[in-house]
């Protein structure tokens, strides 16, 4: 499988890339559940708390980048 497919999936939905790659499955399911919760909160604070939204957006961007890098490296191992 092309390692970029799980990498891109993990960037947009952390956990999904792991499932597609067939690694870290139990954790992947938990991460997906967590991502759904974070996305719900993120969209809920966008208008009432724009400063908190910006901080959360940046934090999620960093986290998603780390998940993408991790699944890419895990496939190379």
Secondary structure, DSSP 8 states (H G I E B T S, - for coil): --HHHHHHHHHHSTTHHHHHHT-SHHHHHHHHHHHHHHHHHHHHHTTTTHHHHHHHHHHHHHHHHHHHHHHHHHHH-
